[in-house]
Amino acid sequence: MSLTNQLQHKNSEYSLELKDAIEGMSKYQDKYFDMAIVDPPYGASTKANWNLDKKHNLEGFGGEWKLSSSSWDLLKGHESFEFTFQWIKELKRLIKPTGSIWIHSTYHNSGIVNVLSQIIGLEIINEVVWYKRNAFPNLSNRRLTASHETILWLHTGEKKRQYYFDHETAKKVYFIEDKLKMPEKQLRTVWDIPNNKSKSEIIFGNHPTQKPLRLIERMLLISAQKGWKLLVPFAGSGTELLAGLDFGMEVHGFEINKEYYDLANKRISHYFEEKVNQLKFSNG
């Protein structure tokens, strides 16, 4: 790794840099990207640590769970507002009017993201509720069990509304795990997607807020096109990057945490190794 924290392993389809997202985005010219998927720090961490013993008998939970504070997620008050303003402003500059922006959030930051997006001039296409049937239980027994996250779908074209939406696919598609989506019925704004990951998604480790691959794949299915440039400002474990690569996009990401940067690289390297092996097998 160089002194500027540039990624050493790079090819024509993707790049990932160990760098602050705002600093990284600043180097690109206006309207360089077709799409962005943003999973920012929520500001949800506290000083409490909650643990679920591996001997538990809760249905839908495969083993031991640990929910703990993370320094990268400790954003409060004015700091959170200023940070969110900076990266939303960059998204407004970088994403083409024909593309889309998807932003993950919870009640900790969804209000800030919503208000700042509208102030800066991003129109909200839809507010999607990701319903998690197997959500982490509330161990304090002092509030309702949080079982959803909010995802904002936005575009930069303002009133022109040039963004891409594959309505026909969104209507025809059927997801076996989604009890709310019926084939040949319009896709609604509540997505029933379990939060568990396949073994292949966590083979090298995981991230505390890692999203299931099938959630990201759904976003791409309805709003992306092959060959597009995808921006992932907060790469985490690399799920969004992998989904973009598999969809046929050129992907670019940033991650400031070395542990998760390394994890994302392992997953992406493994992905390319698997693609090479598949090609060898198909060619006999």
N, C-alpha and C positions, 0 to 999 in steps of 0.2 A: 504494500500500500504506500503510495507516494505521500509527500508532506501535505499535499492539498486534498488528501483523502479521496482521490479519484478511484473509481472501481478499476481493478486490473483486468478482471474477466469481462470482456465486452465483445459483442458481435453486432451484426447489422440489424438484428431484430429487437434488441433490447439494451438498455443501459441502466445500471443502478449505482448510485453514488452514496458514500457515507458522508452525508452533508446535511446541514439544516435546510429544510424545505424552501423557506423563503429566499435564502441565499441562492439555492440551486435554481429556483424558478426564474430568478432575476436575469439569468444569462440568456434566456430564450427570447426571440423576437416576438412581436405581437402576433396573435392568432396562429401560433405555431402548431397547436394541438387541436385534435378533433373532439376529444373527450377527456374528462377527468373523473376519477373515482376517489373520493376523499374520506378517509377514516381518521379524523384528527383526535388528539387527546380530548377527552370529554370533560376533564376537570372533576372526575367522579371519585378519585382516590381520597381516602381518609386515613387516619392513624389506626383504624381498627383492622384486625386480622380475623377473618372467618375461615374456619376449616371444617371440612366434611370428611369424616373418617372413612377409610376404604371398606369398612365392615357395614356400612349403611345398607338399608334395604329400600331406598327410594327408587321407584320405577323410572327408567329413562336415563339413569346416571350410571355410567360404566364402571366407575371406580372412585378413587379418592379425589376430592376437589379442594382447592385452596384459593381463596379470594383475598388478596392482600394489597397493600398500598404500593403504588409505583411512582417514583419521583417524576417521571415524564408526564404523568397524568394529574399532577398537583397544580392546577391552574385555577386561580380564584379572582373574582371581582374584576378590577380594571385590567389586570394582567391578561385575563382570559379574553376580555373584550378587544383589547389592542392586538393581541396575537391573532384572533379570529379575523379581525378587520384586515390585517396584513395579507393573510393567505387568500381570503376571498377577493380582495382587490387584485391580486396576481391572477387568479382564475378568470376574472372578468377580462383581463388584458390578453390572456393566453389562449382561451378557448374560442374556436370559430363559431359564428352564429348558426351554422348548420349542425353543430354538435350539441353535446349535453354535458352536464355536471351532475354527479350523484354525490350527496353528502350524508354520511352516517351521523346520527346524533341520539342523545337521550334527553331526559328532562333537564339534565345538568347544563346542556349547551344548546338545545334546540331553539330556544327563544332568541338567543343571541345570533345564531346562524340565520334564522328566518328574518329577523329585523335588518341585520347588516346586508343580507343579500338583496333585499328590496331597496334599501337606501342606496346601495352601489349601482343598482340597475339590472339585477338579475331577476328574471321573471320565474316564479315557481310554477312548473308544469303540473306537478302533483306532489302531495305529501303521502308517502307510502308508509304504512304501519307493518313492520315485520313482526308477526306474531310467532313467539317461540313456545311451543307446547311443552318443551322440556327445559324451561328456564331454571336457572339456579334458584333454589329455595331461599326464602327470607329466614335466616337463622336467628335473627334477633327477636322475631315474633312481635315486632312493634309497628309493622306496616304491611301493606299488601305486597304480595310477591310480584316483583317487576317481571313481566313476561312479554314485553315488546320493546322495540327500538323504532325510532323515526328515521326515515330516509327521505331527504328532499331531492326531487328531480327538477333541475333548473336548466335554463338556456341563456345565452348572452345576446340573442337577437332582438330582445325587447318586443315591440309590437309587431315586428315583421314575422316572427315565429317561423324561422326557417329550419328548426331542429328536425332531425330524422326520427321517425317513429314507425316501426313495422307493425302496423295495426293488424294486418291479416295474420301474421305469425302469432301475435299476442292473443288473438281471438281463437285460433285453431289449436294452439299448444295445450298439452295436458301434462301435469306434473303429478306423478303417482303419490307423492307424500302430501300434496296440498289438498285439503278437504274442502276448500272454498272455491277452487277453480275447476269448472267443468269445461270439457272440450266444446268448441264452437260457441262459447260464451265469452263476452268481453272480460278481459283481465281487470280485476278491481284493485283498489288501493290497499287492501289488506292481504298480505302474503303469508300463508301458513307454511313456514319452512323450519323444520327442526334445527336446533343449533349444534347438534352433534356432527363431528367430522369423521371422515373415513380414515382408515389406518394410513393410507398413502399421504393424507394431508398433514399428519403429525408424526411421520416416521423419523424426522430429524429434530423434533421438538415442536413447541407451539408458543403462541403469543397470548397474553391474557385477554385481549379483545379480538382474537382471530375470528374472522367470519367464515362460515362454511362456503366452500367453493360454489355450490349450487345457487347460493344467493347472488353472487357476482355474475354468474353465468346468465341468470335471468335478466339482469340489467342489460348485459351486452346483447342478448338475444333480441330484445325489443327496441334498442336504441343505438346500436353500433353497426358499423360496416367493416368488412375485411379490408385490410390495408390502411386503416385509420391509425393515427398516432394517439396513444393513450398516455395520459399523465397520472401518476400515482404519487402525490406529494409525501404521504406518510406510509411507506411501504410495509412496515411491520414485518410479518413473516413471509410476505411475497405473494399472498393469495390473489390479489388483484392483478399483479404482473403475470402470474401463471394463467389466469383466466383469459387475459388479453392475448397472450402468446398462442394459446390453444384456439382462440377465436380467429387468429390470423392477423393480429394487429402488431404494430411496432410500439413497444412499451418503454417508458422512461420513468424511473422512480428515484426517490430519496429516502434515506433512513438515517437518523442521527444516532441511534443506539447500536453499538458494535455487535452486541449479541444477536439482535434481530436481523441486522444487516448480514451477518454470517449465515444465519438460518435461512434467509431468503435466497442467498446465493447457492446454498446447498440444494434447496428445493428446485431452483431453476436449472442448475447443472444436471441434477438427476432427471429433470424433464427432458433436456436435450439428449442425454444419454439414452433414455428410453425411446426417443424419436429415432435415433440412429439405429438402435437395435431392431425396432419395428421395420425400418427401411431394409435392413440386411435380411430380415426374415422374409419380407414380401418379395425380395429379389432372389430368394432361394439360396 
